[in-house]
């Protein structure tokens, strides 16, 4: 019976990780993407100006209540929505799960509402 339970849990876990998942614990949220890389552990309801460090790359982020996203103070036009980074360049907007890329073009509809 234990072997069946362990097998069922292993299958459920591998299925969940292959699809990606998000877990909330108190005011924090984190996830594992379909690529198996750990995502954010950022507060889900921060105060304006609240500073946090991104757990994946150590970058300091500051929450901007007017935009409802985190700003990257060292990099103008770089933002984090709790799931991925967004940046604006001369060709439009791009997004990435990690600050060091890979960066992909994104449509305005895919941006957090107040960045559009």
Helices and strands as residue ranges (DSSP letters): H 2-19, E 21-25, E 28-32, E 42-43, E 51-53, E 60-64, E 69-71, E 78-80, E 85-89, E 92-96, E 104-105, G 108-110, G 113-115
